[in-house]
């Protein structure tokens, strides 16, 4: 799931006449796209949260189509491309890896991608998201996409490394004991023949 924030005055353009544009976004991307209603929205004033659900590729396509529509409708900030905020959730256990020593990884990601990356302080993190932490990416489409992909790759690699352990794939200890017993029994000389 990815969350994208768009200006309130752009909602009509994203939805389209009788919902035609948002249906096209969903059809072309393969993702589910929902725009929060004003009543149920607790987001930043003046913005609406768009929830995009699907595999990473369909999320990418839906974000692209929304950014493109915003650009077509003239929501670009000056000569630059459209700048929007995107949120993704990552395992809280991986936040330190993403930040890096003294923020070195985040600074490098920002330098490489041109995207602003914000992680919440531990004190301000919502209590209901103990297992996951939200990361905000702010910038033009390709900058934000590059940053998201790099962060997701870092998380995937870290989780993969945790599953492997320092010396290869983790093994079930009871299975290891059985294998050792089998190896020992194979190494013992056969019993002497009976007369």
Secondary structure, DSSP 8 states (H G I E B T S, - for coil): -EEEEEEGGGHHHHH-GGGHHHHHHHHHH-SEEEE--STT--SSTTEEEEEEES-HHHHHHHHHHHHHHHHHTT---TTS---EEEEEEEEGGGHHHHH-GGGHHHHHHHHHH--EEEE--GGGS-TT-SSEEEEEEEE-HHHHHHHHHHHHHHHHHHHHHHHH-TTSS---HHHHHHHHHHHHHHHS-------
